[in-house]
Amino acid sequence: MNLVDSSAWLEYFADGPNASFFATAIEKSRELIVPTIVVLEVYKRVLQQRNARAALEAVAVLRQGHIIDLTATLAIAAASLSHSEKLPMADSIILATARSENAVIWTQDADFERITGVKFRAR
C-alpha cells in the first residue's frame, strides 16, 4: 500500500519537477490510501491558490484511493508518534495511518526524511 502526503499530491497537481516520481504511487489507485488530513490539506491549499472548483476536482482524484478516516485509535497512535518523533500534528496522523495500513509514505516533506518506510524526494 502507498500513502501520498499532501506535499506530494500538490507537486503532482502542479506538474512540478517531482511529479513523475509521485505519479508512480498516485496512479496505482487500488494500492493508495488517503488519510482525511491529506484531503483537508490538499483542498485548503488548492482553494487558496486557485478556486473551489479546482479544489473539488483535486479531492475527486484523491477519492480514487481508499479514504482512511481519523478514528480515536489512530488519533492516540498519532499523538504518541508526535511525542516520540517530535512531529507536527498532521505529519503524525499521516505516519500513524501509514503504519496502521502497512503503507509506504511518498513525500517531499523533510520531516519524514529520517523515518523508515518513506520514499522521500527533496523539493
Secondary structure, DSSP 8 states (H G I E B T S, - for coil): -EEE-HHHHHHHHTT-TTHHHHHHHHT-GGGEEEEHHHHHHHHHHHHHHS-HHHHHHHHHHHTTSEEE---HHHHHHHHHHHHHHT--HHHHHHHHHHHHTT-EEEE--GGGTTSTTEEE---
